[in-house]
Amino acid sequence: MSLTEEILSQLPGDVLGGLRRSDRTLASLRENNASIPIIVKESQQSLGAVDWDVVICGGTLGILIGCALALKGLRVALIERFILRGREQEWNISRKELEVFLELNLLTEEELNQAIATEYNPARVSFQGGTEVWVENVLNIGVDPVYLLNTLKERFLAAGGKLFENTPFTEAVVHPDGVMVAGSKFKTRLLIDAMGHLSPITQQARQGKKPDALCLVVGSCAQGFPENDSGDLLLSFTSLQNQCQYFWEAFPAKDGRTTYMFTYMDAHPQRLSLEALFEDYLRLMPEYQGVALSQLKLQRALFGFFPSYRQSPLKTCWNRILPVGDSSGNQSPLSFGGFGAMVRHLKRLTLGIYEALETNQLSAKSLSILQPYQPSLTVTWLFQKAMSAGVNQKIAPDQINQLLSAVFQEMQQLGEPVLKPFLQDVVQFPALTQTLFKTGLAHPGLIAKVIPQVGLTSLLDWTVHYGNLGIYSVLFRLSPMLEPWIKSLPSEQQYYWHRLIDAWKYGSGGDYSD
């Protein structure tokens, strides 16, 4: 019996079975042999009267946007295939990012404070053989998903929203004047897909395209660790193993301490499984945390994989259907998406969707500018490549650690305005330029090694997005000058200009504030 089988079989529920089911889905994604669902169809007939302005599929993160839209007076239905309740494990985020809940009146100050289950400082970034970097107030808040979702559910229902639990999404028929969802149960002006990475709508839209990259993550929450009020944001203490560079995160949690191990890779079928990764996690964890496995009492096991597509965010290919959050791939290939990605774009999407409905801009073209190209996300593809090795690629075992150690050392010298946004997945042109310049001057040999690792094609492609990042930064800085002129335009044209300014703002990392 493997260590994974022995330990997971002690937990309540079929955790090992769940891990193996995830592995089967992962294998099918890598082998690219899953059938493409055909669940969105189109009809030229008029639908007639509709009951809803918005129907949202996928309740766990859909409730965030559903509640915000219901509070703006829209008729919103939320359909969830199970019961809407959060997981036990906290969602980690920074305090500043949570302020959007106050701005959109989703929570009161008191409710927001109550939603915070844990808070810690400082957090560490460290790589084998390199210096440790410590930061404050980055991903140091653990939000209680159960409390948060229950509070939002109450607010949503009080605002006139309707929740349909145990209602799986089955099909949608797009008509010229609306969408019929789940047979004829729901007739709506707009359908929002919040069903995540494996959404059947997204699978149909992507037409079975294989992911360009994957992030695999395993972990646990356990009791019995030595007392430690700090956390780890990004830590590596081993060289390349199984053609993977293993990274670690650790946070204090209300039930003990959470530790994650994750790694970036391509979607090659020969890559290791989640179960094999979990075995390595259990083997390495005692060295990482300085504690024997026998001293720990596991509360729960955590595992998952996050596909990334270069063609992201996903442009909707149907009228009146909008993918949001993980369904649209609205996160960088470095981040896990989920709660953080949804919160970051919550205000932008709420205001944009409301304006699209108000001005009736619901064609595929009009909706696709709600999920615009963002150079701040696209430039991170090169970083993902630099943090991973190809399945048959030969690189020095310590090359990734040496590179990251050098980069973070330079970032630390440049100070928190450079370091903190990057650790929150926000890339800005001035910070990136300074970091590249300093690292290139101080460590030319390391940079020379990275070029063959990432490949010349990727590097040339990256320079285009890097240039666009600079252009978007300038455009966003100049955008306030356009506002008086935009106000004089018809409302339909205002919708387009507002989305363009949003694209410059988020595409340049201009949405970040500390």
N, C-alpha and C positions, 0 to 999 in steps of 0.2 A: 504494500500500500504506500502511495506517495505521501509526502508531508501535506500536500494540498488536500488530498482525500481525507487524511486523518483529521486535520484541523477543521475543514469545512463541514464534515459530517457531524461534528459536535454542535453546530449551530442549529437553532430551530428553523423549520421550513426546509425546502429542498434547495439549499444554496449551491451545492455542487451541480445539481441538475440545471439550475439557472445559468451557472458559469458555462456549462457544456452547450446549452441552447444558444448562448451568445456566441460561442465559438463556431457553431454550425452556421449562424448568420454571417459571421465574419469570413468563414471559408467560402461561402457562396458569393460574397462580395468580391473576394480576391480572385476566385476562379471565374467570376463574371457569368455565372450560369443560372442566375435567378430569373424567373419569368417576369416580364414587364407588365405591371397591372394596367388594365384599361378601365379606369373608373371615372374618368372625366370624359363626357361626350358633349357634342354640340348639336343644337337644334335651331332651325331658322324660324320656328313658330314663336309667336308672342306668348309670354307667360301670363300676362295680365297682372292683376293686383298681387302685390307681395306683402307678407306679414312682417318682414324684418328688414332693417337697413343693413345689418351685419350678422352673419352666422360665423362663429369661430369654431373650428375643429381642433381639439387638443386642449384640455382644460388646465393642466398643471401650470404652464406658463401663459396659456391663452387668457387666463383670468386676469392677468396684469393689464393687458391691452383691452380686454372686454370691459373691465371695471372703469377704466379711464374713458372709454367711448360711451358707456352708459351714463356716466356722470355729465357728459356733454349733451345729454338729451336724446341720444340715438336709441333705436329699438334693437337690442342686442340679444341674440341667443347663443349660448355656449354649449357645445355638445362634447361629452367626455365618455370614452368607452368603458371606464370603470367608475369608481366613486372618486370625487375630487378631494384628494387629501395629499398633503406633502409627505415626502419621505422623512425618515428619522434623522438622517445625516444633515447637518447644517450646510447652508450655502455660504461660501466665503466671498467677501466683497469688501470694498473700502467704504468708510463712513460717508465720504463726500458723494459717492455714487448713489447712496440711498436717499439723498435729498430730493430726487425726482418724485418720490412718493409723497412728499410734502407739497412740492410745486403743483402736482396734478390733483391734490386733495384726496389721494387714495388712502392716506393714513394721517392721523393726528400725530403731533410730536410725542405724545404719551404712548400711542400705539406703536410708533416706530421704535421707541426705546424698549418697549416690551417684546418686540419682535427680535431684538438682539439677544441671542442666547449666550454668546461668548465674545470676549474682546481681549486681545493680547497685544503686546509689543515687547521688544522689537522683532523684526524678521531678518533672517540671514540668507545671503546668497554666497555659495562657496563651491569651488571646484577642486578636484584632487590636485594637490601640489601648489595651489594658488592662495591668494590672500582672501580673508573673509570680508564681505561687505555687509553692513547692517543698515536697515532702513526702518523708519517708523510709519505707521498708519497706511500700510499697503496690504490689501486683502486680509486685514487683521480683525474683521468683524465676522462672526458666525451668525447668520440669520436662521431663526427657527422656521422651517418651511410650513410646518403644521399650523402654527399660530398665524403666520403671515397669510396663508391661503384661506384659513377660516375667516379672518378679519376682512379680507378682500371679497370673499364670497358674500358675507353679510352686507357689505357696502354695495356690491353689485346688485343683489336682490332688492335692496332698499331703493336703489336708483331706477328700478323697473326692469332690470335684466332678468332673463329666464335661463336657468341651468337645467340641462337635460343629462342626468348621469346614466350610466349603463346604456349609453346610446352610441354604438360604434359608427364611424363614418363608413358608408358603403359605396356611395356613388354621387356624382354631381352631373347635372345636365345644364350646360350654359345656353341660355336663350338670349335673344337680342336685348331684352328688357329686365333680365334677372337670372338667378340661378336656382334650380330645384335641387335640393339636397336630401339624400336618404329617402329615395322614392319621392313621394310628394309631401313628405312630412314638413319640410321647411322650404319656404319660398323667400328668397332674399335678394337685395340689390347687390350685395358683395359677400363673397366667401373668403374668409381668412384661414390659411393653413398654418396652424401652430403645432403640427404633429411631430416635429423633430426631424432628425437626420434621415430616418427610415420611413418618412411619410409616403404613403402610396401615391399621392398627388405629385410629390417631388420625384419619385422614382419614374413615374410616367413622363414627367417633363424632361428629365435627364435621359430618357430612352436607354436605360441600362448602362450608361457610361460608368466605367470603373473609376473609383476615387483616384486622385493624383497622389494623395498621401493619407496616412492614417496616424492617429495618436492612440496608443493602447495604454490604459491605466488600470492598475489594481491597487488595492489597499485595504485598510481595516480601521475600525475604531476599537480601542482596547483599553483596559484598565491595568494598572500594575507597573507603569513606567515611573522612572525617577521623577521627582517634582521638577517641572520646567515650564515657565510662563512665556517662553519665547517660541517663535515658529521658524520654519524653513520655507522659503518661497521657491528656491531653485538650488538644488545641491547635488553634486556628483562626487562619489568617492571611489569609483571603480573605472577602469579603462574599458574599451570596447569589449562587449561580450555578446555572442550570438549575432554579430554584425549590428548590435544595438548599443547606443549610449544610454545608460539608465540614469534618470533624474528622479530626485525625491522631493517631496513636500511634507511638512508636518505642522499640525495646528493643535492647540488645546481645544477640546470639545466638551460639551456639557456632560457627556457620558465617559470621558476619559481623554485619550489623545488619538487623533486621526493621523495616520501616515499613509502616503500614497507613493507608488513608484510608477513612473510613466516613461514612454519612449516614443520617438518619432521614426517613421519608416515609410517606404513605398508600399504598394498593395500587391507585391509579388506573392504568388501562392506558396512559395517555400518559407515565408516568414513564420516566426514562432507564434504559437496560439496563446490565448489569454491564460489557459491552464498552465502552460509552460512558464509564462511570465509570472504567474502567481507563485509557482514553485521557487523561482529565483527571488522573488520578493521575500518569501518566508526564510529562505536560506541567508539572505543578506541583511534582513532587518535587525538581528541581534547585534551585528557589527555597527550598523547605522545608529541605533538608539542606545547601545551599551546595556542591553537587557536580554536575558535568556527567554526564549519563547515560552518555556514552562512557567515563567513568572507572570505571564500576561493572561488576562481573562478577556477573550474576544467578545465584543458586543455585537459586531456585525462585520461582514466582509463586503468590499466594494470592488466593482470591476465594470469595465465598459470600453468601447472604442468609439473614436470620433473621426469620421471620414472628412476629408477636405477636397474640394474641387477647385481647380484654377479658375473655372468659369463660375465665379461667385462674386457678389450675391447673385442668386439665380434670378434671371429675368422671367417674369411670368409669360407663358405662351398662350394664355387664354384671356379673353375679356372677363372682367368681374371676379377674378381669382387672384389673391395676393399671398405669396408665402412670406412668413415672418420668422425671425429668430433662427433656430437651427434648420428649419425647413428651407430657408433661403440661403443657408451657408453664410450667415452674416457675422462670421467671426474669422479671425486670422488662422492660418494653419498651425500657429503656435499655441493658441488658447483652446480651451475645451468647449467654448460656447455656452449654451444653456442659460442659466439665470443671469450671469454677468453680461452676456451679449444682449439679452432681451432688455435688461435694465438700462444699459448704455443707450439703446436706440428708442426707448419707450416714449419719450417726449416727442422726438422727431416723428415717429410713426403715428402717434395719437393725433397730433396736429395735422399731419399730412393726409391721413385716412379721412379725418373729419372734413378737411377742405376738398378732398376728391369727391366725397359724397355730396357736399354742399353744392359743388360746381358741376356735378355729374361727369367727372373725368374718370370713367371706369373702364376704358378700353385697355387692352394689353399694353399699348404704347404709353398711355397716361399713367398706368399703375407701375410700369417697370421703372419709372424715374423715382419711385418711392424706395427702390432698392438699387441705388446708383453704384457705378464704378467708384471705388475708393482706393487711391494709390497708397494711403496709409495702411490698408490691409494687404494690398498686392505686393508691396515691397518686402513683406515678411516671408514670402515664399523662399527667398534666397537664404534667410536666416534658418528656416526649417531645413533646407538642404544642407547647410553648414553644420547643423546639429544632428545629422543622421548620415549613415553610410549606405551606399547602394548594396543590393543583396550579394553581389560578387565583387564589390569594390575593395581594392587594397589601399588602406590608409594606415598610418601609424596608430597604434592602440590609444595613445594619449593625445592625439591631434585635436580632437573636439574639446577636451578639457583645457588644453593649453590656449586654444583660441578664445574660449569663453572667459577664461581667467584673465587674459590680456584685455579683452574688450571691457569687462566689468571693472577692472582696475582703472582703465582710462575714464570710464563713466563716473566712477567714484570721485576721481580728481576733478572732473567737470562739475560735480555737485548734484544735489537733489533735483533741480529743474530738468536735468538730462536723465537721471537714473529713474526717478519715480514714475514718470509717464510710461517709459518703456516696460517697467515691471507690471503696469496695468494694461499692457497690450495697446498702448497708444504711441504711434511713431510720428514724430514731428520733424520737419525738414532741418531746422537749425541744429537740433540736438543730434540728429543722425549724421549730419555733415561734420560737426565737431568731433563726434566719436570716431567716424571713419578716418578723418584727417589725423587725429592724434594716434590712433592705433596703427595706421599705415606708417607714420613716421617712426614710432617707437618699436614696432615689431614687423619690419618689412618681410622677414623670412617666413613668419607665420602666414601672412596674407598671401605670399607666393604659393604656399602649400594648399591654400583653400581653393585657388582658382581651378586646378585640375579636379579637386573634390566635387565642386558644384557644377563644373562644366562651363565652357565659354558661351554656349547658347543661352544658358540660364543667366549668366552674368550680363550679356548684352540685352536680354529681355528686361532684366532688372533695371538697367540704366535708364530705360524708357520710363518705367514707373517712378524711379527716383526723380527724374526730371519733372514728371507730372506732379509729384509731391511738392516740389518747389513752386510750380505754376499755381497749384491749388492754394498754397499758402498765401501767395501774393493776391490771388483773386478774392480769397476770403477776407483778407485785410482791407481790400478796396470796396468790398460789398456794401458797407453802410452808406456809401455815396449813392448807391442805386435805389435805396429805399423810397425816397420821395417820388421818384419817377415810377417805380413799381406800383405805388398806391394809386397812381392816375390811370392804370390799365384796367381793362375789363377783368372780372373775377377769374375767368377761365385762364387768361394769360398770367394773372398773378399767381395762380396755382403752379404753373411751370417755373416761373422765376423763383418762387419760394423753395421749390425742390432743388433748383440749381444751386442756390445759396447753401442749402442743407448739404448738398454733395460736396461743395468746396469746404464747408466747415468740418464735416466728419472725415472727408477725404484727405484733409491736411492735419488731422488730430486737433483741430481748433475747438472741439467740444470738451477737451480736457481742462479742468480747473482744479486747483488745489488750495 
